[in-house]
């Protein structure tokens, strides 16, 4: 049950935004084996001066089509699974117009006690939801 924030420069058509969001969801399904309806995404478009995403000294240039993805999810996945997710995201976002050099991904982990889905309750802790099993 990842929570995903997708940030991009303003100006994408609604169908392009949906295609990016759908590609991100499909990568999570394919690599992390989440259920299709386990979808929590926040997409925000920003003015061009509100996103600064340089190359961390790696020697490439980004275009104004930069997409920043923050993934918040349960702890426990392997480094290999995370790397596979990053590669899958790049591969699945390319056909919808996001070049690999314009993709920035940040992955955050936490535990079952860090989630509330409704009513101010911790559904994993209280047993309403089973804690996802990581591979």
FITORDREN-249643 format. One record per residue (C-alpha): residue in three letters; x, y, z. Coordinates in steps of 0.25 Angstrom, whole numbers, plus 2048, in hexadecimal, padded with zeros to 3 digits. Example, Ala and Ser with C-alpha at 12.3 -4.5 7.8 and 13.67 -1.06 7.14 Angstrom:
2
ALA8317EE81F
SER8377FC81D
//
This chain:
135
UNK800800800
UNK80980B7FC
UNK8068197FC
UNK80C8207F0
UNK80E82F7ED
UNK8108337DF
UNK8168417DD
UNK8178477CF
UNK8188547C8
UNK80A85A7C5
UNK8058597B7
UNK80284A7B5
UNK7F58467AF
UNK7EB83E7B8
UNK7ED8327AF
UNK7FC8337B0
UNK7FC8357BF
UNK7F38287C0
UNK7FC8207B7
UNK8088247C0
UNK8008207CD
UNK7FB8137C6
UNK80A80F7C2
UNK80E8127D0
UNK8038097D6
UNK8067FE7CC
UNK8157FE7D0
UNK8117FC7DF
UNK8087F17DB
UNK8127EA7D3
UNK81E7EB7DC
UNK8187EC7EA
UNK80C7E37E7
UNK8027ED7ED
UNK7F37EB7EA
UNK7EE7F47DF
UNK7E47FB7E8
UNK7EF7FE7F2
UNK7F180C7EB
UNK7F48187F3
UNK7FA8237EA
UNK7FB8327EB
UNK7FF8397DE
UNK8038487DF
UNK8078517D4
UNK81085D7D7
UNK81586A7D0
UNK8228687CA
UNK8298707D5
UNK8248677E0
UNK82C85A7DC
UNK83B85A7DC
UNK84184D7D8
UNK84F84D7D4
UNK8588417D1
UNK85F83F7DE
UNK86C8407D6
UNK8698347CD
UNK86B83D7C1
UNK85E83D7BA
UNK8538487B7
UNK8448467BB
UNK83984C7B2
UNK82D8547B7
UNK8268477B7
UNK82C8427C4
UNK8248387CC
UNK8278367DB
UNK82182A7E2
UNK8218287F1
UNK81D81A7F5
UNK818818804
UNK817809807
UNK8197FE811
UNK8277FA815
UNK82D7ED811
UNK8307ED802
UNK83D7E97FD
UNK8477F27F6
UNK8457EA7EA
UNK8367EC7EA
UNK8387FB7EB
UNK8427FB7E0
UNK8387F37D7
UNK82D7FD7DB
UNK8368097D6
UNK8398027C9
UNK82B7FE7C7
UNK82680C7CA
UNK8308117C0
UNK82B8077B5
UNK81C8097B7
UNK81D8187B8
UNK8258197AB
UNK8198167A2
UNK8118217A9
UNK81B82C7A6
UNK82482B7B2
UNK83382A7AE
UNK83B8227B8
UNK84482E7BB
UNK8388367BF
UNK83482C7C9
UNK83782E7D8
UNK8338237E2
UNK8338247F1
UNK82F8177F9
UNK82B818808
UNK82880C811
UNK82080C81E
UNK819801826
UNK80A7FD828
UNK808807834
UNK80B81282B
UNK7FE811823
UNK7EF815825
UNK7E6813819
UNK7D981A820
UNK7D381E82D
UNK7E0821834
UNK7E3812836
UNK7EF80A833
UNK7E87FF82B
UNK7F57F682A
UNK7F87F7839
UNK7E97F483D
UNK7E87E8833
UNK7DE7EE829
UNK7E97EC81F
UNK7F37E281E
UNK8027E781D
UNK8067E580F
UNK8107DA80D
UNK81D7DE806
UNK8247D47FD
//
